[in-house]
Amino acid sequence: MAINVALTEILACPICKGKLKYDQAGQRLICLADALAYPVRNNIPVLIADEAAQLSSDEVKKWRS
């Protein structure tokens, strides 16, 4: 089960306050501005900066296209 799409519309990156994109396959929320991926555990977004994974430049390019 995925998180609610309406929820992803109101969530923001805790660092830059920018929009997040939902990666359903990876169960994570992507911030392109900071190149970070926040995990989604048990359908709950974990928007804690220390929990975020750094995205590679290739991943950022993929999400921007």
PAZAPA-4460 file (N, C-alpha, C; in steps of 0.05 Angstrom, whole numbers, plus 32768, in hexadecimal, padded with zeros to 4 digits):
% residues 65
    n_x    n_y    n_z   ca_x   ca_y   ca_z    c_x    c_y    c_z   seq   type   mol
   8011   7FE8   8000   8000   8000   8000   8012   8019   8000     1      M     A
   800A   802D   7FF0   8019   8045   7FEE   800D   805B   7FFF     2      A     A
   801D   8070   8004   8011   8086   8013   7FFE   8095   8002     3      I     A
   7FEC   80A4   800E   7FD7   80B3   8000   7FE3   80C9   7FEF     4      N     A
   7FDB   80CA   7FD6   7FE6   80DE   7FC3   7FDF   80FA   7FCD     5      V     A
   7FC8   80FE   7FD8   7FC1   8119   7FE3   7FD4   8122   7FF8     6      A     A
   7FDE   810F   8008   7FF1   8115   801D   800B   811F   8011     7      L     A
   8014   8113   7FFB   802D   811C   7FEF   802B   8138   7FE4     8      T     A
   8013   8141   7FDE   8010   815D   7FD4   8015   8172   7FEA     9      E     A
   8011   816B   8003   8014   817F   8018   802E   817C   8028    10      I     A
   803C   8165   8024   8055   8161   8032   806B   8173   8026    11      L     A
   807E   817B   8036   8094   818B   802C   80AE   8181   8039    12      A     A
   80C4   8186   802B   80DE   817F   8035   80E3   818F   804F    13      C     A
   80EC   8182   8064   80F1   8190   807D   8109   81A3   807C    14      P     A
   811A   81A0   8068   8132   81B1   8066   812C   81CA   8056    15      I     A
   8123   81C6   803D   811F   81DD   802B   8102   81E5   8028    16      C     A
   80EF   81D6   8033   80D2   81DA   8032   80C7   81D7   8015    17      K     A
   80D7   81CB   8004   80CE   81C6   7FE8   80BC   81AE   7FE5    18      G     A
   80B1   81AB   7FCD   809F   8195   7FC7   80AF   817A   7FC6    19      K     A
   80A1   8165   7FCD   80AC   814B   7FCC   809E   813A   7FB7    20      L     A
   80AD   8128   7FAA   80A2   8116   7F97   80A1   80FA   7FA4    21      K     A
   808C   80EB   7F9E   8089   80D1   7FAA   8094   80BB   7F98    22      Y     A
   80A7   80AC   7FA1   80B3   8095   7F93   80A5   807C   7F9E    23      D     A
   8091   8073   7F90   8081   805C   7F9A   8092   8043   7F9A    24      Q     A
   80A3   803F   7F86   80B3   8027   7F84   80C7   8026   7F9B    25      A     A
   80D3   803C   7FA2   80E7   803D   7FB7   80DC   8043   7FD3    26      G     A
   80C1   8049   7FD4   80B5   8050   7FED   80C4   8067   7FFB    27      Q     A
   80C6   807E   7FED   80D4   8095   7FF8   80CA   80AE   7FEB    28      R     A
   80CF   80C4   7FF8   80C8   80DF   7FEE   80E1   80ED   7FE6    29      L     A
   80E1   80F8   7FCE   80F9   8104   7FC2   80F8   8122   7FC3    30      I     A
   810D   812E   7FCC   8111   814B   7FCB   8127   8151   7FB7    31      C     A
   811F   815B   7FA0   8133   8160   7F8B   8145   8178   7F91    32      L     A
   813B   818C   7FA0   814B   81A3   7FA6   8163   819C   7FB8    33      A     A
   815F   8189   7FCB   8174   8181   7FDD   8180   8167   7FD5    34      D     A
   8176   8159   7FC1   817F   813F   7FB8   817E   812B   7FCF    35      A     A
   8167   812A   7FDC   8163   8118   7FF3   814A   8106   7FEE    36      L     A
   814B   80EF   7FFA   8135   80DC   7FF9   812D   80D5   8016    37      A     A
   8114   80DC   801D   810A   80D6   8038   80FB   80BC   8037    38      Y     A
   8100   80AA   804A   80F2   8090   8049   80D5   8092   8051    39      P     A
   80C5   807E   8047   80A9   807A   804F   80A8   805F   805C    40      V     A
   80A2   805E   8076   80A1   8045   8084   8085   8040   808E    41      R     A
   807A   8029   8087   805F   8021   808F   804B   8037   8087    42      N     A
   804F   8041   806E   803E   8056   8062   8040   8071   8071    43      N     A
   8055   8075   8081   8058   808E   8090   8072   809B   8087    44      I     A
   8070   80B3   807C   8089   80C2   8073   809A   80C9   808B    45      P     A
   80B4   80C3   8089   80C7   80CA   809F   80D6   80E2   8095    46      V     A
   80CC   80FA   809C   80D8   8113   8092   80EB   811E   80A7    47      L     A
   8100   810E   80AC   8115   8116   80BF   812F   8117   80AE    48      I     A
   813D   812E   80AF   8154   8132   809E   8169   811D   80A2    49      A     A
   816D   8114   80BB   8181   80FF   80C0   817A   80E4   80B4    50      D     A
   8161   80E0   80AE   8157   80C6   80A3   8159   80C6   8084    51      E     A
   815D   80DE   8078   815D   80E0   805B   8176   80D5   804F    52      A     A
   8173   80C9   8037   818A   80BF   8028   8191   80D3   8012    53      A     A
   81AA   80D6   800D   81B4   80E8   7FF7   81AF   80DA   7FDC    54      Q     A
   81A4   80E9   7FC9   819F   80DF   7FAE   81B8   80E4   7F9D    55      L     A
   81BE   80D1   7F8B   81D3   80D5   7F79   81CB   80E9   7F63    56      S     A
   81DE   80F3   7F55   81D8   8107   7F3F   81C7   80F9   7F2A    57      S     A
   81CC   80DF   7F25   81BC   80D1   7F11   819E   80CF   7F1A    58      D     A
   819A   80CA   7F34   817E   80C8   7F3E   8170   80E3   7F3C    59      E     A
   817E   80F8   7F42   8172   8113   7F40   816B   8119   7F23    60      V     A
   817C   8112   7F10   8176   8117   7EF4   815E   8107   7EEB    61      K     A
   815C   80EE   7EF5   8145   80DD   7EEE   812B   80E9   7EF8    62      K     A
   812B   80F4   7F10   8113   80FF   7F1B   810B   811A   7F0F    63      W     A
   811F   8128   7F05   8119   8142   7EF8   810E   813F   7EDC    64      R     A
   8113   8128   7ED0   8109   8125   7EB4   80EC   811A   7EB4    65      S     A
***
